[in-house]
Amino acid sequence: MRTYKNILRHELIGLDCEIVGSLNKSQLGIKGKIVEETMKTIIIKNDGLKRIQKKGTVFRLKLPKEMVDVCGNFIVSRPEDRIKKKIKKW
């Protein structure tokens, strides 16, 4: 089960997401469902598809029981490698 403690080690595809912080101010407030994830970007589907850079972006993810803000700098890696690596503390 995904929680705020282990979200960095889980799959993000399928989660509802909102951009709450970004180096690119035009991306603030984008909401939608994560449909694809690459090493450096996340693709969010709302009206169309939006490609968002992970580095420098804060994502608010909706989990079944809670909301969690994730700094994109912690998830900059290939998804299959991220779920294997150990994260000390975030």
ABEGO torsion letter per residue (X at the ends): XBBAAAAAABBABGBBBBBABBABAAABGBBEBBABBBAABBBBBBABBBBBBABGBBBBBBBAABBBBBBAAAABBBAAAAAABBBABX
